[in-house]
Amino acid sequence: NIERKLIGQDKLLSGEVNLTLTPELANDYVVPALNEFNRRYPNIQINLVIGSHHKDLYAREADIALRFTPEPTQGDLIGRKLYPSHWGVYGSAMYLEQLPSQHRLLLWHLEFDQGWHTSIFPNAKVVAKFDQLAPLITAAKNGLGLAKLPCGLIDGDNSSGLYRLNFPIKPSIWSLWLLYHSDLKSAAKVTAVKDFLIEHLSQYTNVFSGEL
């Protein structure tokens, strides 16, 4: 707590800022923008803490989190919801060309609507279930089956080889949030990273909302 409060009083645009986020967000959206960030703030070092499990911002496992969540689960966290995350059903060109008589499905372990496929594909066969999105996306790209995936991680990648199918599904409860502890709201370097990420990611609103 003392360390967090001291850092919150730092007015210098220099030092290290720890940013936690998923591998997909890092690879597709944040890492490509680091050149521009470094040009603006050459004395701030961003440490990317990449993983699918939430880091504890209270314990300063990270200073800022880019997090897909229905809503923040820890008190004293501030920030903003960047945009809702729309999802769709996707298949690869390889799979759609074969179009098996019995659809093969790939499921995500954290799916909020576990029975989403029963009304659309009543006779489908579940062939695999994943606890992380990256291997689920890879399996769908390789034609193993159809998968329900976030549009922001697929539609923004012209080389994904995946096509969204026109099936009705419930709106997702997930949104992309940028969060940090309230003790750090006055730290200049944290504010610089926060404001840059909000500015940079705002251009992808249509991608994550499924409008592309």
Protein Blocks (a to p, Z undefined) as FASTA:
>chain_A
ZZmmmmmmpcbfgdjddddddfklmmmmmmmmmmmmmmmmmmbccdddddfbdcdfklop
afbdcdddfbdcbehiacddfbdcdddddddfklmmnopabdcddddfklmblmlmmmmm
mmbccfbdcfbfklmmmmmmnopaccdddfklmmmmmknopacddddddddfbdcddddd
fklmmgmklmmmmmmmmmmmmmmmmmmnopZZ
